[in-house]
């Protein structure tokens, strides 16, 4: 990529609770990306 980041540069991630917290079968909610990933590749999360 050619970009040099400082040695102490820290990557992070964030998500919205209402979009990622369970109960995807309730209240008309559909399965979200995290539900799909955790169901397909549960070993990655254990």
N, C-alpha and C positions, 0 to 999 in steps of 0.2 A: 504494500500500500504506500510505502514511502513516508509515512508520518511517524515522527518520533515523539512519543509522549513522555512526560517526566516520569522518573522512576517511582515517585509516590502518587501518581495518578490513580484514582480509584473509580472503577466502573460500578454502577448500581442499577437497580431495577425497582419499579413500583407498579402497583396495580390497585384498582378500585375495589373495596370490599363488596359493595352490592353487586358488582359484576363477576366476582370470583368466589364468593362464599356459597356454600352448598344449597340444597333444596331446589335443584334445577327442575324437578318434576312438579313443583308447587307454584300456584299462582300464575300459570301460563308461561313461566320461565322456561327457556330452552337450555340445552347443554352448552356450556361455554368452552373456550379453548382449553382452559386448565382442567375442566372435567374430562374432556377428550384425552388430553395427554396423560392424566393420571390414571385413566381407565385402560388405555392402550399400553402404557409403559410404566406400570406401577413400580417395577423394580428400580427405576430411576429415582423414585421419591422415598425409598426406604433406606 
